[in-house]
Amino acid sequence: MIRCTRCVMPSTRPDTEFVDGVCSACLAYERRPEIDWAARRAELEALLERGRNASGYDCIVPSSGGKDSHYQVLTVLELGARPLVVTATTCQLTGIGRRNIENLRRYATTIEVSPNATARAALNRIGLELVGDISWPEHAGIFTTPFRIAAALGIPLLLYGENPQNQYGGPMEATEARQMTRRWVSEFGGFLGLRPMDCVGQQGLTERDMQDYMMPSPEALAAAGVEAHFLGQYLPWDSHANAKRAREAGMVQVLPCHANVWNHENLDNAQTGLHDHGMYRKYGYGRGCAQLSVDMRSRRIDRPWAMQQLAWRDGEFPHTYMGTQLETVLERLERPLKWLMENLDRHTNWALFSGVQAGKPVLKEFASAKTDGFQKTTTA
């Protein structure tokens, strides 16, 4: 496995470009001091002014109730604008997730869209079976739901958080994008080649069931003049500063599981641990790797400590996530552990690993001893 020379992100991360051993996220971070942030802020203020309309709201802030959502809402308010918060309910909302959504509602009007739970569970199963991502419907919904509300209410501006390609890596040209276009959603919106219409007819799903996971038509978006922009391309983005501000505003923060490094991210969905573990199996990196890489870019940590944490944390099997036992997640999905492990194994890139210990495939670079073959079907 080849890792970036400035962070610990591996070259196996999809779409991430490397230049002379350096990933695109590190190169984008290096260019931040060259940006005229005062000019960018003025552009943001102009966007908000242009977004004022008869609806009474100046923009939509897509939200999970998390640290970045809190920061986005508080920042928009400080700029003198009135945001409408739009939350697409997660696959399995946690108690702290609910508390944080309610906390953010103290600052701004909130619309929460909760799709049919039976259809959602079917999509969790389909996502894991077909593309190895149990969170496929959540990733689709966080993009499609705010756009659907914007078109329906005639609110022309959506303000998302950071540009993911800028923060975590992607094609070089995508790291500078300020606007989230319909094409961007199609390429980077988490569909993984599985389109909503592909799910129709599977596990009893109908076209009507899939409406929540489809973007509005280009005509509907054009009629409402809808544009989506990344706030992190107009104001310097710092996940830890966002978390501090959110915590001071009343957000509850806890470490969701041992595979994570930060205690302020992905607290709202009990299934996220399985998503992150599946990502680790497919690409050789998990949530911990992404968080450690961000911290290395800002010089919060050094490489030896990051590598030690990777070996210890990354990819740990999610027996419990946000206090929710795996058995409870499987009950929601109406599937046994055997089904879960067979699908995780099927989407695992075994060439990256030396074997399995306690449900966690061990990367070859961290293997302490040679293993005899693979233990592919784990009992966790």
N, C-alpha and C positions, 0 to 999 in steps of 0.2 A: 504494500500500500504506500502510495506517495502522498505526503502531507505538505501543505503550504509551508514555506520556510519562515513565515512571519506569524502564523497562527497554527492551529492544529487541524484545520479543515482538510479532509482528504480529497483527492482528485476524483473519487467515485461519486461525489455529490453531483446530482444531475444538473446539466446546463452550466456548471461553474467553469469559467474560463481561467486558465493559468498562463501567466507570462513570466518566463524565466524563473519558474518555481514559486511564483507569488500568485495567490488567488485574487480574483477580481474584487472581492469585498475588501481585502487589505489595500489594494490599489486605489479603490474608491475612498477609503478612509484617509489614505495618505494625501489625497487631493482636497480634502475639506478646507484646509487653511487658505487655499487659493480662491475659494468661493466668496463672493461679495454678499455676505449674509444680510446686510442692511438693504441692499437692493432686492434680495429675495423676500424679505419681510414686507417691503413695500408692494411687491407683486401679490403676496398673500392678502394684504389689506385690500388691494384692488379687487381680488377675486371675491372676497367677502362682501364688499360693497356692491359688486355686480350681482351677487346672489340674492340680494334683498328683493322680495317679491310679495305678492298679495297673500301668500300663505302665512305670513307672520314669522317665518323662520328664514334665517340667512344661509343655513347649510344643514346638511345631515352629517352627523358623526356616527359611522358604523362602530358598534361597541360590543364588547364581551363583558364589560364591567371591570376589566382588568386595569393594570397600571397605566398602559398606554391610552386606554379609553378615558381614564380619569384625566391624564395629562392633556389629551386632545380637547376635551370639553372645557377644562379650566382655562386653557390657552385661548380658545375661541371666545370665551366669556371675557377674558382680560382684554381682548382686541375689540370689545364693544359689540360683538355679534351675538345673535341668539341661535343656538344650535338645537336641532331636534335629534335626540339620540335614538338610533335604531339598532335593536339587539335581535339577532337571530339565535334563538335558544339552542344550546348545545345538545349533543346526543344524550347525555346523562348528567344533568345539572347537579352540581354538588351544593351542599349547604352553604359553604363559604362563597361559592359562586353566586348564589341567590342573595346573600348578604351584601355582596359588593355591587350587584346590579341595583339593589335598593338604595345603597349608599349614594351611588352616582345619580340616582333619581332625585336626590335632594338638591342637585345643582341644575338639572335641566329636564324638560319634558322627555319622556321615554315611550317609545313604541316597541313592544316585544312581540315578535312573531314566532309562534311555536307550532311547527308543522305536525301533521298527523303522526303520533308516536308509533303506530303499527307500521306505517310506511317507512318511518325513519329506521326502525330496527331491521326491516328487510334490506334497506340500503346499506346499513352497517355490515350486514352479512354479505351482501353482494360486493361491497367495496373490498372486504378482506379476501373474499374468494377470487375475484377477478383481477384486482390490481394490487393486492397486498396492503390496502389502506382501509382500516376499519372506520376512519374519520372522513371518508370521501364525502358523505352528505354534508358534514359540517363545513368542510373546506369549500364546497360549492355554495352553500347557503350564505356564508359570510360575505360573498361577493354579490350573489344574485338578489338576496333579500333587500339590502339597502337601495340597489338600483330600481327594484320594483316599487318600493315605497316612494322613491324620488320621482319616478314617472307618474305614479298614481296621484301624488299630491302636488305635482308641478314645482318641486323644489330643485333648482338647477345645479346646485353645488354639493358634492360629497367630499368630505375630507377624511381620507384614510390616514393611517399612521406612517410608518416608515416604508420606503421602497425596499421590499425584501431582497432584491438583487443587489442593492447598494449595501444593505446591512449584513447579508449572509452569503452573497455570491450569486453570479449568474453570467449571462453573456455580457461582454464589456459595454456594448451599446445600451443594454437595458439598465445598467447601474445609474445612468444619468436621467432616466425618465422621470418627469415630474407628474405626468398625467397617467391615470389608469384608464386605458381605452378598452373598448369591447374586445379588440384583438389581444391586448395584454391579458385580460381575464381568460380568454380562450387558451393562451399559451402558458400562463403562469398561475392560473386560478385553482390549481389543485385537482383538475379533472383527470390527469394521468392517462389521457386517451380514452377514458370512459365518459361518454356523453349522456346527458339525462335521458334522451330518447332510447338509448341502448338498454335502459333498465325496464322499459315498458314491456309487459308480458312476463317478466321474471318475478317469481315469488308473489304472484297476484297483483303486481303493480300496474296501474293504469296511467294513461297520459295525464289525467287530471291529478293523480298523486304526484306527478313529477313537475307540476307547474311551479312549485316553490323553489325548484332547483334550476330553473331556466331564466336566462336573461330576458328582459323586455325586448320587443322587436326594435330594430334600428329606427323605425318610423316613430315609435312611442318615445324613445329617448330623444330623438331630434325634435319632436313636437314640444317636449318639456325643456329642451335645451340643456339636458343633463350632462355634466362633466364631473369626473372624479379626479382628485389630485392627492398626492402624498404630502402630508404636512411636514414630514422629515426632510423633504427637498426644499423647504422654505425656511425652516428653523433648524438649528443644529440638534441632532437626535442623540439622546443619551438614555439608554434603558434604565440605568441606575438612578439618574436624576429624576426620570419619570416616576420610578417606583417610590423615591423619597417624597416627591410631591403628592403622589396618590395616598401614601401612608399618612401623611400629615392631614390629608383631606378626609380620612376615615376609612380608607380601604384596609381590609384585613389581609395579611400576608403570612403564609406559612410555606415550608418546604413540602412540595407535593409528594416526593418520593426520593429515595436515595440516588436514583439515576440522574436527578437534576442537581445543579449547582446553585442556582438562584432560588430564593424563597418568595419571589414575587411574579412568577410567570406561569400561565396555564393552570390556574386554580379552579376553573369552572366546570370541567368535564371529567367525569370519573373514568372515561374510556381513553383519555389522552395517553396514559401509560402504555396501553397496548399499541396505540398509533406510533409512539416514539420507539418502542421495542421493535415493531415491524420495520420502521425506517432504518434502525440499526442493522437489522438482519439483511435488508436489501442493499444498503449502501455502505455499511461499515461505520456509520456515525449516528449518534443519537442526540437528544436534547442537550446533554452535558457538553458534548463536543461543540455544538453551536454556541452555547453560552461561554464556554472557556475561550473560544476563538474571539468573541467580541471583547472579552476582558483582556486578552493579549494585545489586541490592537490599541487599546487605550492605556496599555502599560500597567494595568492593575495587577497582573500576575506575570511570572516568567514561564518559559517553556518547560523546564524540569518539573515544576509544580503542576502545570497543566497536564503533562503526560502521565504523571502519577495519578492525578484525579481521573483521567480517561480510563486507565487500566482498572481503577477501583470502582468507578461509578457507571461509565457509559454502557448502555445496553442491558443493565440489570433487569431481570424478569420482574414484571409488575404484579407481584402477588397482591399488593395493596397500593392504591393510588388515591391521594386525598382522603385517606381514611376509609375508602370503599374497597371491600374485598373483591378479588377476581371472581369469586363465585356469584356475587351480586350482579356483576356486569354480565356474566354468562346467562344468568336467569333472565335479564332484560332481553338478551339476544335469543333466548330459547334454544341454546345450543350447549353441548357438553364440552368439557375440556379437550377431549380427543379431537373434536372438530377444529377447535382453535389451534391446537398444536400441529395438526396436519396441514392447515392452511399457512401457518407461519413457516413451517419447514419448506413448503412448496415454493414460497417466495424468497427464501433465504439464498443469498449468493455464497454458497459453501466454499468457493475458492478463496474467500477472504479469511476463513476461520480454520483453526487447528482442531477444534472439537467443541463440546458443550459441557459446561459446569453449572449445575443448579439452574438449568433452564436458559442460561446465557451462553450463546456461542462466543468463544474466546478468539479474538483477533490474533493472527499469526504473530504479529509483532509483540504481543503480550503473553504469548504462550511460554510458560516456565519450563515445560518439558514436552517432548514429542509424544503425541497421542496416536494410538493405533486406530486409524479410521475415524469416521464421524458417528456420533450418537445423534442421528437426525430427528428421531421422534422422541421428544423429551416428555417427562412426566411432571416437570416443574415442581 
